[in-house]
Amino acid sequence: MKQALDAIRNEHRNLAVMLHAMRHLVERVRDGSRAPDFGAFRAMLYYLDAYSERLHHPKEDEFLFQPLRARSGDADAIIDDLGQEHARGAAAIRSLEQALLRYEAGGEREFVAFATAVEGFCDFYSEHMHKEETLVIPLAEKLFTDEDWGRIDAAFAANRDAQGGVDEDQEFRRLFSRIANLVPAPAAEGSQE
């Protein structure tokens, strides 16, 4: 039971690893122990964007937030807030991509702006996941019945099967591993189960 929650928590761990890896690389550039690795930054941004927008957020919105809203009005305010954060997160990634382009093209003089954008994005996204795990998931665990969880788990499984023959989970695992190999431990530690 509650395989959907296990999937969400695992996806949160994977996203947290990317955030940590990005912060780690920025810090290594800042302290002079590593040259900028724009390929690694681009791969991390792609992962954060594609993984969250294609795989993670749609499942949360459709299979967790909507049923929770239908079950209780107690969840409306937090679900509205998190839905707005999903939209702002996509815009924040675009902004971070622009900061990376400016840094890559403009050189060292653009580093501070890029580093600031990375920190802001990582703080925002970490807080967003924290809200989901401390507010939404406990509320779902309290309000959903075993029958609800059965439907939600089945919807998660059907969503995975309906990806048109492309195993996106496998593709993201490969990308995660590639990025992990670019970043020294402990930043590369993570689940990607």
C-alpha positions as CSV (number, residue, x, y, z in Angstrom):
1,M,0.0,0.0,0.0
2,K,0.9,3.6,-0.5
3,Q,3.3,2.9,-3.3
4,A,2.5,6.4,-4.6
5,L,3.9,8.0,-1.5
6,D,7.0,5.9,-1.7
7,A,7.4,7.1,-5.3
8,I,6.9,10.7,-4.4
9,R,9.4,10.5,-1.5
10,N,11.9,8.8,-3.8
11,E,11.5,11.5,-6.4
12,H,12.0,14.1,-3.8
13,R,15.2,12.5,-2.7
14,N,16.4,12.4,-6.3
15,L,15.6,16.1,-6.8
16,A,17.3,17.0,-3.5
17,V,20.4,15.2,-4.7
18,M,20.4,17.4,-7.8
19,L,19.9,20.5,-5.7
20,H,22.8,19.5,-3.5
21,A,25.0,18.7,-6.4
22,M,24.3,22.1,-8.0
23,R,25.1,23.9,-4.7
24,H,28.2,21.8,-4.3
25,L,29.6,22.7,-7.8
26,V,28.8,26.4,-7.2
27,E,30.7,26.3,-3.9
28,R,33.7,24.5,-5.5
29,V,33.8,27.2,-8.2
30,R,33.5,29.9,-5.5
31,D,36.4,28.5,-3.5
32,G,38.5,28.1,-6.5
33,S,38.9,24.3,-6.2
34,R,37.1,23.6,-9.4
35,A,36.7,25.2,-12.8
36,P,33.2,25.9,-14.0
37,D,31.7,22.7,-15.5
38,F,29.0,24.2,-17.8
39,G,28.1,20.7,-19.1
40,A,27.4,19.5,-15.6
41,F,25.3,22.6,-14.8
42,R,23.3,22.1,-18.0
43,A,22.7,18.4,-17.3
44,M,21.5,19.2,-13.8
45,L,19.1,22.0,-15.0
46,Y,17.8,19.6,-17.7
47,Y,17.2,16.9,-15.1
48,L,15.5,19.4,-12.6
49,D,13.3,20.7,-15.4
50,A,12.4,17.5,-17.2
51,Y,12.1,15.3,-14.2
52,S,9.9,17.7,-12.2
53,E,7.8,18.9,-15.1
54,R,7.3,15.7,-17.0
55,L,7.4,13.1,-14.3
56,H,7.0,14.4,-10.8
57,H,4.6,17.4,-10.7
58,P,1.9,16.0,-13.1
59,K,1.6,12.9,-10.9
60,E,1.3,15.0,-7.7
61,D,-1.2,17.3,-9.3
62,E,-3.5,14.7,-10.7
63,F,-3.1,11.7,-8.4
64,L,-2.5,13.3,-5.0
65,F,-3.7,16.9,-5.0
66,Q,-6.9,16.4,-6.9
67,P,-8.1,13.5,-4.8
68,L,-7.1,15.3,-1.6
69,R,-9.1,18.3,-2.7
70,A,-12.1,16.1,-3.4
71,R,-11.8,14.4,0.0
72,S,-11.5,17.6,2.1
73,G,-11.7,21.4,1.8
74,D,-9.0,21.4,4.6
75,A,-6.4,20.9,1.8
76,D,-7.5,23.7,-0.5
77,A,-5.2,26.5,0.7
78,I,-2.0,24.4,0.7
79,I,-2.9,22.7,-2.6
80,D,-3.5,26.1,-4.2
81,D,-0.2,27.3,-2.8
82,L,1.7,24.3,-4.0
83,G,0.1,24.4,-7.5
84,Q,1.2,28.0,-7.8
85,E,4.7,27.0,-6.7
86,H,4.7,24.3,-9.4
87,A,4.1,27.0,-12.0
88,R,6.6,29.4,-10.4
89,G,9.2,26.5,-10.3
90,A,9.0,26.2,-14.1
91,A,9.6,29.9,-14.5
92,A,12.4,29.8,-11.9
93,I,14.1,27.1,-13.9
94,R,13.9,29.3,-17.0
95,S,15.4,32.1,-15.0
96,L,18.2,29.9,-13.8
97,E,18.9,28.7,-17.3
98,Q,19.2,32.3,-18.4
99,A,21.6,33.0,-15.5
100,L,23.7,30.0,-16.6
101,L,23.8,31.2,-20.2
102,R,25.0,34.7,-19.0
103,Y,27.6,33.1,-16.9
104,E,28.8,30.8,-19.6
105,A,29.0,33.6,-22.2
106,G,30.0,36.5,-19.9
107,G,32.5,34.7,-17.8
108,E,33.6,35.2,-14.2
109,R,31.8,38.6,-13.9
110,E,28.5,36.7,-14.2
111,F,29.3,34.1,-11.5
112,V,27.9,36.0,-8.5
113,A,24.5,36.4,-10.2
114,F,24.5,32.7,-11.3
115,A,25.5,31.6,-7.8
116,T,22.8,33.7,-6.2
117,A,20.2,32.3,-8.7
118,V,21.3,28.8,-7.8
119,E,21.0,29.4,-4.1
120,G,17.6,31.0,-4.5
121,F,16.2,28.2,-6.6
122,C,17.6,25.5,-4.4
123,D,16.1,27.2,-1.3
124,F,12.7,27.6,-3.0
125,Y,12.6,24.1,-4.3
126,S,13.7,22.5,-1.0
127,E,11.1,24.5,0.9
128,H,8.4,23.4,-1.7
129,M,9.3,19.7,-1.2
130,H,9.3,20.2,2.6
131,K,5.8,21.6,2.5
132,E,4.6,18.6,0.5
133,E,6.2,16.1,2.9
134,T,5.1,17.9,6.1
135,L,1.7,19.2,5.2
136,V,0.2,17.4,2.2
137,I,1.4,13.8,2.7
138,P,0.4,13.6,6.4
139,L,-3.0,15.1,5.5
140,A,-3.4,12.4,2.7
141,E,-2.3,9.7,5.1
142,K,-4.9,10.9,7.6
143,L,-7.8,11.3,5.1
144,F,-7.4,8.7,2.5
145,T,-8.9,5.2,3.0
146,D,-7.2,2.0,1.9
147,E,-9.6,2.1,-1.1
148,D,-8.4,5.6,-2.0
149,W,-4.7,4.5,-1.8
150,G,-5.5,1.5,-4.0
151,R,-6.9,3.9,-6.7
152,I,-4.0,6.3,-6.3
153,D,-1.4,3.5,-6.4
154,A,-3.1,2.1,-9.5
155,A,-3.2,5.5,-11.2
156,F,0.6,5.9,-10.5
157,A,1.2,2.5,-12.1
158,A,-1.1,3.2,-15.1
159,N,0.7,6.6,-15.5
160,R,4.0,4.8,-15.7
161,D,2.6,2.2,-18.2
162,A,1.1,5.0,-20.4
163,Q,4.4,6.7,-21.3
164,G,4.1,5.5,-24.9
165,G,6.7,2.8,-24.8
166,V,9.5,5.1,-23.5
167,D,10.7,4.2,-20.1
168,E,11.2,7.7,-18.8
169,D,12.1,6.4,-15.4
170,Q,15.0,4.5,-16.9
171,E,16.1,7.5,-19.0
172,F,16.1,9.7,-15.9
173,R,18.1,7.0,-14.0
174,R,20.7,7.0,-16.7
175,L,20.9,10.8,-16.6
176,F,21.0,10.8,-12.8
177,S,24.0,8.4,-13.0
178,R,25.7,10.4,-15.6
179,I,25.4,13.6,-13.5
180,A,26.4,11.7,-10.3
181,N,29.6,10.7,-12.1
182,L,30.4,14.4,-12.8
183,V,30.0,15.4,-9.2
184,P,32.3,14.1,-6.5
185,A,30.8,12.4,-3.4
186,P,29.0,13.2,-1.2
187,A,27.0,15.3,-3.6
188,A,26.5,12.3,-5.9
189,E,25.0,10.1,-3.2
190,G,21.3,9.5,-3.8
191,S,18.6,6.9,-4.3
192,Q,17.5,6.9,-8.0
193,E,15.8,3.6,-7.2
